[in-house]
Amino acid sequence: MSRSKVPPVACFGEPRLTAGFDEFGSLDLMAHEEVHGPVSPLSPAALLRLAEDIQLKGKGGAGFPFARKLRAVLESSDKQNLPPVVVVNATEGEPASWKDKVLLTRAPHLILDGAALAAYALDADEIVIGVADDGVGEDSIAAALSERRMPVQTGIVTVPHRFISGEGGALVNGINGAAHIPPGVKKRSSDSGVGELPTLLSNAETYAQLALASRLGPYEYSAVGTSDEPGTVLLTVTGSAGRPAVVECPAGTPLREILELCEVPAGPGILMGGYHGKWITAEAATKAEVSRKGLAAVGGTLGAGIVVPLGNDTCPLGEVAQVVQYLAAESAGQCGPCRLGLPDLARSVDLAVAGGATADVVRRAAGVIRGRGACSHPDGSGRFATSALEVFADDLAAHTTRDGCGKRVKGMMGLPSTPDSPKYRLTVDWSRCDGHGLCAVVVPEFIRLDSNGFPAFPQTAVPTWLERGARKAVQMCPALALRMSGSE
């Protein structure tokens, strides 16, 4: 899906966040007030009570209770006698996610309403809205700000459109003028965030949900959803879907109904929660409900509401390998698990695709980095890779015991094209190849010998870190049969 074009929006049940989209397309201030009505400021106690009554949790992936964040900022501000800052995280750095960009471009005033409610209750001095520099959403939120008066000074800060730029600590660093990477140590923004002030930082959808709840009240808001997760959920459904879309649905909706709505064909597995999420089987998807509890029950995770199904005509391990390579390249590189562990994990997954590694090799590489990173990036990347081993066990066996699964890597995971992406492929001129086997000795990480002693390697591009070895193998081939060419 193009990074410049926001996907269509669908709704399962009555629209809330997406109300008015059918009639107005995107809602300017007049349309927004016509659809949603006015919003009234709330006291700190009233806002806390509302957030607790609707059990509002962060929609950025971690699912941290919003009321606890709010209370922590209130206490820290009072203790330090410092005015707080409200930060809206609308960066959405994960390529597979589009829900926040839908809100930015089509319902920006809902986000601003929620931020204004929080700023008023906290008696904040400033609101900062973080957006990515990909050109999607910044103009829309700026236009919305020009249409209205906010309770405090409100500004927009752009950050590089990278996977790690959306991490809370990385966003605070960027706003403060530092590098857009997570801090090397655990640090609570509620104690010291933007400008070293107590900072309330939450996801764009979280603020939009808060704005809805303030209008509806806790009882009407909780009329849909589940008892422990009231309200609606925004999902980004892409991958093999015949009708990819951002879908709003009540929490607790059967996942199979969302997949049917988006015309998802039968396939081997579905990624739930994004690149730091988990894969689930097609069978598990028929039993799952769209909620944190419902997806956890089948081994998945809701995360940031990302749903990426794969079709039967796609090589699952090849798709997984591309994402792990991307995650390794996207790290901050400031701790050992990121600098050394993630490239090693990527190599182990590539080996599995090439048939030269078992599931245990990948699990060991993931185990080395578990719990040791300065942020959650290594753990999330390892979780993504290891869950794939279980769901795609048959595919892994085909790669390990035969010459692969016979399916193409189609680029279904929504990855952007980056300068660090692999660019070269190996080919063999079989009229020349005599099966000397030297190439497999020179670059065993990528080339192995089949049962007849001839070279075998995956049809994917050569990973960046193996290009040097691949070139050496080409140069040393006695029969001049091995070739390396640039990929399209």
N, C-alpha and C positions, 0 to 999 in steps of 0.2 A: 504494500500500500504506500502510495506517495506520501512523503513527509510534508508536503505543502497543501494537501487536500484533506480536510476533515471528513471522516466517513459519515454515511447516513446514520440517522437515529431511529430506533424502533422502541416501542413500549409494550410491555406485557402487563396488562391491567391498566388502571387509571394513572395517567402521567402526573408527576409532581415536579421533580426537577426539570423535566422536559415539557411541562405544561406550556401551551402557547406556541410550541415549535411548528405545529401543523399550520396554524393560522398566520403567524408572523415571520416564520423562518428564524430570524434572530431578534431578540427583544431589546429595543431601546428603552429608555426610562419610561416613556408614556405607555408602551405596550407592556412593560414589566409591571407597572402599577395597575394596569387594567386586568392583567392575568392574576397577579398575586395579592394585590391590595397593599395598604400601608403597613409599615412595621413600626413598632413603638420601642423606645429604649427600655432596658431592664436594669434593675439594681444588681449588684454583685450576687446577693443572696438569691434573687429570682433567677438569674442566669445559671447559677450553679445548680439550683433545684431543677430547672428545665433540663439541663444536660444530664443530670442523674436520672430523672424520671424517664427520659427516652433512651437511656443507656447509650448515649452517643459515643462512638469510638472513632479514632482517626481512620480516614479512608485512604491514606497513602500506602498502606500495606502492613504496618506494624500493629494496627488496631489498638493503640493505647487509649484508655478512657479519657475523653476530653475534659470531664469534670475534674479529674486529678491534676491535669495540666493547669487548668484554670485556677484551682485552689493553690497549687504550688507557686504560681506567679503572684497571686494576691498576697500570700504569706511572705514571699521573698521581697516583694516591693515594700510591704509594710515594715519588715525587719530592717531592710537597708535604707528605708526612707528615700527610695528612688522611683521615678516614674517608669512604668513598663513600656515595652514596644510590642505591637501585634504584627506578626509576620504570616503572610499567606504564601504557602509553598505551592505554586502553580507551575513548577518547572517541568514536571512529568518527563524525566530523563530517560525512562525506559522506552525503547522504540516500539514495543508491542502495545503500549497503552495510549489511549486517545480520549478517555472520559473527561479529564480535566480540560483538555483543549476544546472539547465540545462545550463545556460550561463557559470557558473564557470567550469563545467566539459567538455563542448563541444565548447564554444567560449570564452575562457578566455581572449584572446588578444583584443577582442572588449571592454571589461571592462577596460583593462589596457590602451588602446588607449584613451578612454574617460577621465580617470584619468590623463593621461599624458598631454592631451590638457588643462585640467583645471589647473594643476600644472604649466605648462609653462606660461599660460596667467596671473595667479596670482603671478608668481614669488615665488612660495611656496618653503619651505625648505624640506618638507617631504610629502609622501603619505603613508597612513595606510589603509590596507584592513582588515576589520573585517569579520571573518567567524565563523561559529558554530563549536563546538567540536564534531560533530556527525560523523566525518570521511568522509563527502561528500563534495568535492570541494577543500579542503585545499591542497591536493597533486597536483591537476591539476593547481591551480593558482600559486603554488610554482614552478612547472615545467615551466610554461609559463614565469615567471619572470627570470628563469635561461637562457631562450633562447634570451633575449633581453636586451637592455640598456634603463632604464627609465631616464627621465630628472633630477630626484632628488632621494634621498634615499627612497626606498620603502620597507615596512615591512608588515608582516601578524600578526594579533593578533586574537587568538581564544577566544571565549566567550562561556559560558554554553549554550547548546541548550534548551533554555527556551523561552516561549512566550514573556516575557517582555524584554529579553535581546536584541531584535532587535530594541527597542525604541531608538530614537536618543540619548537622554540624558543618557540612560543606557549604550549604546555603548561607548560614550565618557568617562563615569565613568570607565568602564572596561579598556579602553586603558590607562587611567590615573592611573590604579592600584587600584581603589576603587571597591566597591561592584558593581556587574553588575545589578544594578536596576536604575530606573529613579530617577533623583534628586528630592528632596522634594519640590523644588520651580521651577517656570518657569524660564528658562535660555536659552538665545540665543547662540548657538554654534558659530554663526558668530562674536559675540563679544568676547567670551571666551570659548574655547573648549579644544582640546587636548593640554596639557601643558600650559593651560591658554592663548593659542594663538588663533587668529581668525581662525575659522575652517569651511571649506566648506564640509558639510556632505550630501550625497545623496545616493540613492539606486543603486545597481549594474546595473540594467536594464537602469536606467537613464543615467549612463555614457556610456553604450553600444549604446543607442539611439543617444547620443551626437556624438559618434565616427562615426556612420553611416551618420548623418546629415552633418558632416564636409566634408565627401567625396562627398555626393550627392548634397549638396547645398540646400538652402531652397525651391526652386521651385520643384526640382525633389523629394525631401523628402516629400513635401506636395501634390504630385500627387496622393497619396492614403490617405484614411482617410476622416475625415470631415473637414469643414471649421474652426471649433473651436478646433479640436483635430486631427491634421495631423498625418500621419504615421501609424504604426502598433501597435498592443497590444499583449502581451503575456498572455495567460489564462492557468490556471491549472484546468482541468476538471477531477473530480474523482467521488466519491459517487457511484451511481447506474450505471454509464456509462459502457456500454459493452466494450468500447475501451478507457479507461482513458488515457489521454495524456496532454502534454503541447502543446498548439495550438497557432501559430502565425496567426493573421488575421488583416486586415485593420480596424481601428476604424470606426464604423458605420455599420459593418457587422451584419445582423440579427442574434440574439442569437439562433433562432430556427435552423439555418443552422449549427451552431457549435454543437448544441445538436444532430442533425442528424449525423454529421460527427463522433461524439464520441459514437453513438448508445445508446443514453439515452432513456430508456423506459418511458412510461407514468407514472406520479407520482403526488403526492399531492403538491409539492413545491420544490423550488430550492434556496439554499443559494447563494447569490451574495456578493462578497467582503470579505468573510472569517468570522472568529469568532467575529470580530467587525463589520460585515456587516449586511445585511438585507435579510430576506426571501421574495421571491416573489411567486405568484401562477403560476401554469402551464399555465393558460390563459395569464397572464402578460408576460410570457416568449415568447409566440408566437408573441407578439407585440414589444418586446424590441430590441434595437440596442446595440451593444457592444461599449459603450462610456459612459463617466460620465453623460452627458446630457441625453442620450437615456435611461440609466438604472434608473436615477432619475425620469424620466417621468412615470415609472411604479412602483415607490416605492422602487427601489433597489439602489444599489451602486456598482461602479466598484471596489473600494478599490485596493487591490493588485492583481486583476485579478483572484480571486478564484471562481470557479463554482462547487457547490456540490449539485447535484440533489438527491432526495430520490425516491425510487420506491414505488409502491402501496402495497408491502408486508412488509413494514417497519413501525414501530411505530414512527411517527414524534416527538411526545412529549418526548418519551423515549430517542431519539437521542439528542434532544435539552437539556434535563436534564443532560446527560453525559458531554456535552460541557460546560454547565454552572458550573458544579462541577469542571471541569478542570480549567476553568478561575478563579474560586474562589481560587483554590489551587495555581495558577500561579501568584497571585498578589505579589507585593513587601511587602505588609503588613505594610507600613509606614504611612498610614493615615486611618482615621475611615471608609470611604467608602470601602476601600479594606479589612481591618481587620474585620469589622463587617457587612458592607453592602452587600458585595459579598456572604459570606456564607448565609446570610439571603435570598438573591435572589435565591441562589441554593436550599435552603430549600423550598421556596415557589414554585419553579418549580417542585421539587420532590413531594410536596403535590398535585399539579395539576395532576401529573402522577398517584398518588395514589387515585385521586378522592376526595381529602379532601380540595381542594382550587379552587376558581374561578379565572377568568382572572384578576379581580380587585385586588386580593391579590398579584399576580405577578406584576401588574402595580404599586401598592403602593410600593413594595420592590424596584423596579427599579427607581421610582420617588424619593425615599429618597436619592439615591446616585448620581442622575443626577447633573452634574455641580459642584460637590464638591470634586472631586479627585485631587491629586497632579499631575496626568497624565491622559491620555484619557482612561485608562483601565476600570474604572467603567462605564463610559458613553458607551463605545463600548460594554461591556458585557450586559448592560441593553438594549441597542438597539437590540442586537441579540435576547434576550429573548422576548421582547415585540412584535417585528415584527412576531415572531413565533405564538403568540396568535391570530393574525389576519389571517394569512395564514392557520393555522391549527385549525380554530374555530370548525369545525365539529368534529375533533379528540378530542379536549378539551371537547366538550359536551359529547362525548362517555365516556370519563374518569370520568366526573363529575356526570353524571346521570345514568351511567350503571357500569359494572365491567371492563371497559377499552375498547380499540378498537379491542382487539383480535389479534393484530399483534406483532411480535417480535422486540426487539431492536437488530439490527444486527451489530452495530459498523461501520456505514457507513461514519462517519465524519472524519476519518483519525487520530483519537487521538492516541498518544503514550501510551504505558504501563508505568505507573509510580508507584513508591513505595507507593504513597498516594492514588492510585486508590482503590475503594471499593472492598473488597475481599470476603464478606460473603452474603449468601442468606437465607431468611426465607422460610421454608416449613411447611405444616400442615399434620399431620397424621389424616385423616378424620375419620378413624375408632375409634379414641379416642376423637376427639373434640366434646364437648357438648355445645359449644356456650356460655361459661361463660362471655366472653367479657372483661376479665381482661386485656388481651394483648393490647386492644385498649385504655384502660385507662393508661397503663404504657407508651406506646410509640404512642400517637395519631398522631404524625407527620408522621408516616409511616403506621400504621395499623388502619383501620376503620372497622366498622361492616356493612355487607350488609343488604339487606331488610329483611333477615331471622334471623339476629342477629349473623351471623358467621363472622369470621375475613376475611378481604379482603385487599390485599396489592399488589403493583406492582411486576412483575416478575424480575425486575432489582435488582442488588446487593444493599445491605443496604448501604446508604451513610456513609462515614467514621464517621461523627459527630453524627450519630444515632446508631452506633454499641453498645455503652454502654447500651443505652435504650433497644435495641433489645435483648441483652443478659439477661437483667433483666426480660424482658417479658417472655423469654424462661424459666428462672428459676422459675418464679412465676405462670406459667400455671398450674392450678389445675389438669388437665387431662394428663399432660405431652405430649400434642399433638403438641406443637409448637417446631420446631427444627431450628437450625442454623448451616449451613454447609459452608465450604470453597468453593468458586467458582473456576472453572477451568480457 
